[in-house]
Amino acid sequence: MTIDDRRTNRVPLEIPVEISYLDQQGVRRLERTQTKDIDRHGARIGTNCYHPPGGRINLGITHLGRSATCRVVWCNGLSNGSYEIGVELETPENVWGMHFNTTEWTAGMDPATTLWTLAQMLEEKGIISREELRARVLRGSGQVPEAIIPWAGRHV
């Protein structure tokens, strides 16, 4: 998996975690470690053991009292003999307890709905008024896009 394959951007954040897993000999292990970075779908975690891609680990965030099962997506050996793993959460829950800014908030929306929603949000936040948006659109293209006519007004 490359950075271009990710659904969201990772946030560099070290969070103490516990990972439990079966090692290569089938022995249950518990390791206290920390994340390197996180996103709503997974994390990059430092570890002392090789974890084969496709393997499962249990992730515990003890200070939050939360846990999740993760799938190992990749594992890289580091020069100091330790490893880093990329894990993907198996269920779409926010185990980190944080709000993630994301560019995927419009996924699945048609362009007209996206533009309409964006125009409403900008007005509600006081960033731009209908009149100012209308003036800017007209200055740029000479036409108000059909998608925002109901919001911006038909008289232009």
Secondary structure by P-SEA (a helix, b strand, c coil): cccccccccccbbbbbbbbbbbccccbbbbbbbbbccccccbbbbbbcccccccbbbbbbcccccbbbbbbbccccccccccbbbbbbbcccccccccccccccccccccaaaaaaaaaaaaaaaccccaaaaaaaaaaccccccccccccccccc
